[in-house]
Amino acid sequence: MTTSAADPRGEGLAHGEPAAYPPLDGSKRKAVLRQSLSVGIATGAYGISFGALGVASGLSVLQTVALSVLLFSGGSQFAVVGILGAGGTGSAAVATSTLLGVRNGLYALQTSRILDVRGLRRLLAAQLTIDESTAVGVAQEDRRAGRLGFWVTGIAVFVFWNLMTLGGALVGNALGDPERYGLDAAAAAAFTALLWPRLRSRDAAATMVLAVAIALLTSPVLPVGVPVILTVLAAVVIGLSGGGRHERATEDPEVAS
């Protein structure tokens, strides 16, 4: 199909791509690839903490790796093994993980407009829709660059995250008692490191203060996992009361899975 004169936006398809988006030049492609791979490698490195914590919480190496491959959402994964490791119930772990994973569905509203995929590729895109792939994808100047950034970042994070999860699970299983080496605190430290760069806006700071207050007040009296659910709900309330405000679009896309 060719672009007609009555189609000023250039939305006619040429080789499967909108004509309004010319092919990426070499320098632009290299810049997107460099950004995507750097985010993928940096984020994937945190997988070793999850692997170690997974076996420390009572999961086998195979169960830890399977959870990482199938769930593939860093915050949700840490929530599951953290709650189970602290003696919490499976229902509390699932509820907390689900609440944290809702954001991925919201990301899909943005990435679907960039990717425009169907069939099996749509399922693959859904699995790879995480903080990092979304951030890199939507930060690009045009759709072609956005697609490239999304796919390369998502695949890179998936590969490195799961390789490091396996490594961490094997090492953690061999070391034994997690408290002896401080592995019991590894996930909390890694998760904190992932979140810290995002605390740049007033909404984010307010969410952090409220979440800490709720956790300190409720942890001594409520079952394990329930305080986490309450802090997530508090974050939702703050987000809704913000009138749809978002973080600055120019922020660096360096966030966790």
Protein Blocks (a to p, Z undefined) as FASTA:
>chain_A
ZZdfklmnopaceehiafklccddfklmmmmmmmmmmmmmmmmmmmmmmmmmmmmnopaf
klmmmmmmmnopaklmmmmmmmmmnopafklmmmmmmmmmmmmmmmmmmmmmmnopghjl
lmmmmmmmcfklmmmmmmpmbfklmmmmmmmmmmmmmmmmmmmmmmmmmmmmmnopakln
opmmmmmmmmmmmmmmmmmbfklmmmmmmmmmmmmmmmmmmcehjlmmmmmmmmmmmmmm
nnopacdfkbccddcZZ
